[in-house]
Amino acid sequence: MDMHAHDRRRFLAIGAATAASATPLLTACGAGFGGGRAAGDGSAADDVTGPFDWKRAKGRTVKALLNKHPYTDALIADLKAFTEKTGIRVEYDVFPEDNYFDKLTVDLSSGRASYDVFMLGAYMVWQYGPPGWLEDLGPWMRNSSATGAEWDQEDFFPGLLSADQWSLEAGAPLGRGGQYALPWGWETNVVAYNTEVFGKLGLKPAETFDELREIAGAITRRAPGAGFDGMYGVAVRGSRSWATIHPGFMTMYARNGLKDFTVEGGKVKPAMNSPEAVAFTRDWAEMVQKGGPPSWTSYTWYQCSSDLGAKKAGMLFDADTAAYFQAVKGASPASGKIAFHPGPKGPGGSLATNMWIWSLGMNARSRNKSAAWLFLQWATGKEHLRKGAIEHNHIDPVRKSVGQEAAYKDKMGAIPGFIETFETVVDQTRIQFTPQEQFFDATTSWAAALQEIYGGKNASSVLNGLAGDLASKVG
């Protein structure tokens, strides 16, 4: 979520000390705390021995870099509980998403280790992992002296931990190699729709992509005459950004059995120009032309979400959170009139769904790793995430136990179809992209190609050009 404020906090914790007195703690070796090794010297987790103890790093300070987001709000509100549990203080910086990743990338690449822990998306593992910027958390997870039994690794939804695990080899599947981050919050990509316009026009949620295209066009043509002035069919992202590809587009693309890349003989080869991919992309662009927003090429998640809430869009095919925050009572003109649906199935009934995961990682150059691991363990633990889901806005829980909580189901059950949709797609939701370091450049170029096709250029020609360009960069 983009919220434009820089929130600076210094030592938000019990008995907070001044910044000057604490700064040396970020670089001290700290014998006995598992924080004395430099990157490349083996895992600092090996230094942690004896019975597990939440207080083993008492008096230390962890520095966190966070993105402005509802998950961050929930974390900050609960930091006092972390300090009471561990005796560890937390210093943190919060930046808006429009410059957060620039800040994180510059800091990691500098090797300064200004921050011990930070938020990142699972896709960022493909960029930050190969240069050695991320701590492999696997040794920490496997060390019973470092990790309490109550953390319960098996409680995470299947596929979420593996989404942050990679061998660092381009094209290699996720779920193997180092564990470079931990899932903290995530989003499925599904359809939300305005029940009022659907009722008046006698429509039902689309079960196939062809139906989705037809309904989008029908709403654009018929809604104004039914009292919904200026309403169009479906809000989907369209800006020249990698973020345009990963939600609705990639979900429907994957449900049609299509791949972004294939791996042949150890080489990663573009596949978005296959005949089937060309046909799908042409149909997607036509759907937007006939049933999407007039200024689609500028649309980000924010415009898509806002249009659903303002009754400008009859449907939204995007992150479930983008619709949820418009659907809650009093949040928007459309609240109370928004329902959720898994979205169209692919051939054979596929509900393959792409996901975004907000994760937490550790700086491989941190000199404060034992305290940082305790923080990560707490922040992704059952107690904090339960509170975040029920009292705050951790919409899609990463833990099965939280998803089964009666209080969580009562809260989310107030939104028609939300729980049912989540439970329908969760087992088929995973990262649908092929892991490779050029992910962000490749998907940004893909979004630019999609804009060209939307503008009337030949889909086959554009996608063949894209594939040729990417082959020299990725392969």
C-alpha positions, 0 to 999 in steps of 0.5 A, a space after each residue: 500500500 502506498 501511504 506517503 509519509 516517512 515515519 521515523 521512530 527511535 528506540 520504541 521500547 521499554 526503557 528506551 535509551 538515546 540513539 547515541 548510546 545504542 549505536 555501538 550495539 549495532 556493530 559490536 561483536 557480542 560474544 555469546 549472542 551469535 552476532 559476531 561472524 561476518 558474511 561468508 564465515 558460516 552461519 552465526 546460528 551455529 554459535 547459539 547453543 543450550 536451551 532456547 531462551 527468548 532473553 538470550 539477547 537481552 539489552 541488544 537493539 535491532 534496527 528494522 527498515 519497513 515499508 508503510 503498510 497495514 502490516 507495519 502498523 500492526 507490528 509497530 503497535 505490538 513492539 512493546 510485547 516483543 521487548 517485554 518478551 525478549 528485552 530487545 529494543 527495536 529502532 525502525 524507519 518506515 518509508 512509503 512504497 514508492 521509494 522503499 525498495 530504492 532505499 533497501 537496495 542502496 543500503 544492501 548493495 553498500 554493505 553498510 548493514 544499516 539495518 539488521 532486518 527488513 521487509 521484502 517481497 518474495 520476488 526480491 529474493 531473486 535480486 538480493 540473494 545471488 549477490 549474498 545480501 540475504 542471510 540464509 535463515 535455514 540454519 537458524 530454523 533448524 537449530 533448536 537452541 535458536 528457535 523455540 518449538 512454539 514457532 511451529 514451521 509446519 503451521 505455515 500454509 504450504 508453499 509460503 515458506 518455499 516461496 522464499 527458498 531458492 538455490 540462487 540458480 536462474 530457472 531453478 524451482 523454488 523450495 530448494 536451497 537457502 531460506 532467504 526470508 520468512 513469509 509475513 503477509 500475502 495476497 491472492 489475486 482474485 475477482 471482486 465485484 459490485 453486487 448491485 450492478 450485477 443484480 440490476 444487469 442480471 449477471 453472475 461472476 465469470 467462470 471462464 476467461 471468455 465470460 469475463 471478457 463478455 461481462 466486462 464489455 457488457 457492464 461498460 455498455 449497459 451500466 450507465 443506462 441502469 443508473 451507474 453513470 461512467 461505470 466500466 467493466 473491470 479494473 486491472 493494472 496497466 502502467 509500465 511497471 512490473 507490478 502490472 503483470 503479477 496480479 490479474 494478468 499473471 493469474 489468468 495467464 497461469 490458469 491457461 497453462 502458460 509460462 513466462 519462461 522455460 528452462 532447456 538445457 540449463 538455459 532460461 528461455 522466454 515463452 511469452 511469445 508462444 502461439 497460445 501466449 500471443 492469443 491470450 495476450 491479444 484477448 486480454 488487451 481486447 478485454 481492456 479496450 472494450 471493458 477496462 478503464 479509459 486511462 488504463 496505461 496509467 493504472 496502478 493498484 491504487 487506481 484499480 482499488 479506488 475505482 471499485 470503491 467509487 463505483 466506477 468499476 464493476 469488477 476488480 481482478 487484483 490482490 484481494 487486499 485491494 478490494 478488501 479495503 474498499 469493502 469494509 463498512 464505511 470505507 467507500 461508496 461501494 462498501 456493503 456492495 462488494 463480494 469476492 469470487 475466485 475468478 475464471 477457471 482455466 482449461 480443465 478447471 485450473 485455479 492456479 493463482 499468482 501471489 505476492 508475499 510480504 516477507 521479512 529478511 535478515 541482512 547477511 552483514 548484520 553483526 546482531 544476528 541472534 537478536 535479529 533472528 529472535 525478532 523475525 521469529 516473533 514477528 512471524 510467530 503465531 501470537 503476533 500474527 493472530 493479533 495482527 489478523 484479528 485486531 489489525 489488517 493482516 488480511 490473508 494469514 500466512 499461518 493455518 492456525 490463524 486462518 482457522 481462528 473463529 474470531 478471524 473467520 467472524 471478522 472476514 466473514 462479514 465480507 461476502 465470499 471472502 473466506 470461501 474464495 480464500 479457501 477455494 484458491 489457497 491450495 493452488 496459489 503460488 508464485 507462477 513466475 520462473 525465478 531469475 535475477 532479471 525479473 523486474 526488468 523482464 516484467 517491466 518490459 512485458 508491461 510495456 509490450 502489453 501497452 503496445 498491444 493495447 494501443 493496436 500493435 500486432 501482438 505476435 510481432 510485439 511479443 516476438 520482439 520482447 522474447 528476443 530482447 529478453 533472451 539475450 538478457 536472461 539466458 
